[in-house]
Amino acid sequence: MNKKHIDLSHTIENGLITYKGLPAPIICDYLSREESKKHYEEGTEFQIGKIEMVSNTGTYIDCPFHRFENGKDLSEVGLESFVDLNAIVIPVPFSETLKITAETLSNHQIKDRAVLIHTGWDTHWNTDNYYENNPYLTKGAAEYLRDSGVKLVGIDSHNIDDTRGKNRPVHTILLGAEILIVEHLCNLQSLPQDGFTFSAVPPKFKGVGTFPVRAFATI
């Protein structure tokens, strides 16, 4: 059977703001095609890009090291945690509620699965509305997901936690249980609720706990 891949990642471009207060990426040439002509024969131009950015840029994944000094970093998490995860979409429209509770997530088969929470907030991407009053999980929801044995939790919102305070209980609970988090997903409306796998693979960096991913579903 032919498989279909659905992209769930935002495009990262020069100057993109993902999180207010964090710098936008700088994407430019390290070696331009014009400059490369000095080093190669005619018709053999190359471009080498240069990127300067914080690791929380675009659609990204959080590993335990992001929250815990002794937690696993990107290089220590096995590929099986990033690739071909049995997944489910749980729709929680932001027009109905911004607070996602344990009760909201109940009555779904989520054990050993990637749980993708579709709020529709990605419609505000790259606008001022995206950064404030966004959908988030409660502490109780995080505890429910942990106790239910999920593998990964993704959301198409600005943050999986309520950012109005200074604590981040959802990050603490999920990453403390080595449950990975993917934030700033998009295009979840293109997925069925069930019957697909989810992948979100970052580079194998040592000493880094979060990094952009090309998140996608395979149907």
N, C-alpha and C positions, 0 to 999 in steps of 0.2 A: 504493500500500500504506500502511496505517496504521502510524505509528511509535509505539513505546512508549518512554517515558522512565523510567529507574530512578534514584532519588535515592541518592547515595553519600555524603551529608554528614551529620554530626552536627548536632543542633540546638544553637544557642548561646543560653544563657539567663543571666539575672542570677546571678552567683556561681559560674559554671562554672569549674572548674579544668581546664585542658588540659595544663599542664606544671608540675610542682611547682617552686616558687620564683618563678614568674611570677604577677602578680596576676590575679585573676578579673575578668571584665568587670562594669561597673556599667551597668545598663540601666534607665532611668527616664524619667519625663516631663520634657521641657523646658517644654512647655505642655500641661497636662492639658485634657481635655474640659470639666471644670467651670470651670477658669480661662478657657477660650476663650469661654465664654458672655458674658464682660464685653466682648468685642470684636466679636461677631457677633449677628445677629438670632436669635431663638428658632428652634430646630431646625436651626442651622447650626454645630454644634460641630465642632472639629477637635482632633486630638492630634498634637503634634510630639515625637518621642522624642529622648533624649540618651543617647549611648553613650560610655563611657570604657573603653578596653581597650588591651592590647598587641596588636601585629599577629599574633603567634603564638597565635591563639585558634581553637578549634574545628577544623574541617577546613580546612587552609590550603595555599597554594602558595608555594614558594620560587623566587625568581629569582636570577640571579647576584649582584646587589647585596647580597643577604643575607649572602654569604660574602666578596665581593670589593669593595673600595672603588670600583674603576672598572668593575665589572660592570654589566650592564643592570638598571635598576630596573623596576618594574611598568609605568611609562609608556613604556618603551623597547622592551618585548617586543611583537611584533606579534600581532594577534588569531589569526593562523593557528597560533600556538603554544599557544593555549588552547582552541580550539574544533574539534569534529568530527575528533578525531585517531583514525585507525585504531588499534584497541586490542586487547590480548590480556590475559587473566587467567592467571597462573601460580599454581596452588595449592601452598602450602608450609605445611601445618598446624603450628601451634606445638606441638602435642602430639607431633610427630615430631622437630622440631628448632627451635632458636631462631637458629642461625647459618645464614644463607642465603649460599651460596657460588656461585662461577661454575659449578661442576658442577651445582648445583641448578637453575640457570637455562638450562643448555645444552639443545640439541635442540628449540628453539622458534624459530619465524620471528618475529624481533623488530625487524629493521631498519626504520627510519622509522615506528615504532609507539610508542604509549603502552603501557608495561608495568605492569600492575597486579598487585601481589603480594598474594595472598589468604592470610593466615596464620590468620584467625579471632580475632585478638587483640582485635578490637572488642567481643567478648562481655564483656570486662572494663571497657568504657568507664564512666567516672565512678565507679570503685571504686578502692580502694587498690592492688589488684593490677595495675591498668593501668600504673602508673608505674615498675615495677621488673621486671627480668628479661624484658624484652620481645623479640620477634623483631627481628633487624636484618640488614643486609647487611654482608658483609665488604669489605675494600678490593679484593680480587680480583674480587668480584662487580661492584663499581662499575666497575672497569677493563674487565671483560667487556662490560657494558652500553654503556659509552662506545665501545669498539672495535667493537661491533656496530651502532652508529649509531642508537640509540633516540632518540626525540623527548622522552619524559617518563617518569618512573618514579614510581609511586604505591604506597603501602603502608597497610594498615589497622592500623598499629602506633603506639606512642608516639613512636618516632623511627626514621628509616631507618638511623641509625648506632648503634653500641654506645655507650651513654652512661656506661658504667662507667669509661671513661678520659677524658682531657681533649682528645684530638684527635678530629676528625670527618672521616676520610678520604673517606667516601662523599659528603658534602656538597661537599668540596673537589674531588673528581674530577668529579662530575656537573655541578655548577654551573660549574666551570672550563671545561667543554666546552659550556656553555649548554644543558644538559639540565635541564629543570625538574623539581622534586620536589613531590609532593603527599603530605602526611602526615595521619594520623588519618582515613583513609577508613573507610567502613563499608558493610555490605550487599553485599559483593562476592559472597557466595554466591548472590545473585539473578541473577547474570550468566552467560551462556554463556562458554565459554573463548574463543570467537572470534566474528566476525561482528557487531561493534557498534562504535560510536564513543564517544569519551570527551571530555567538556568540563569545564573548571574555570576560570571567568572571574573575576578579581579586578577591583576598581575601578582606574582609571587614575591611580594616585598617583605623584607625583614624589618621589624620595628615599626610597622604601620598597621593601624587597626581599622581603617576605612579607606575606600578607594572607589572611583567610578567603575561601573560595570556596563556591559552590553547585555541587559536583561532581556530574555525572550521566552516565549512559550512555544512548545512543539505539540501540534495537534495531529 
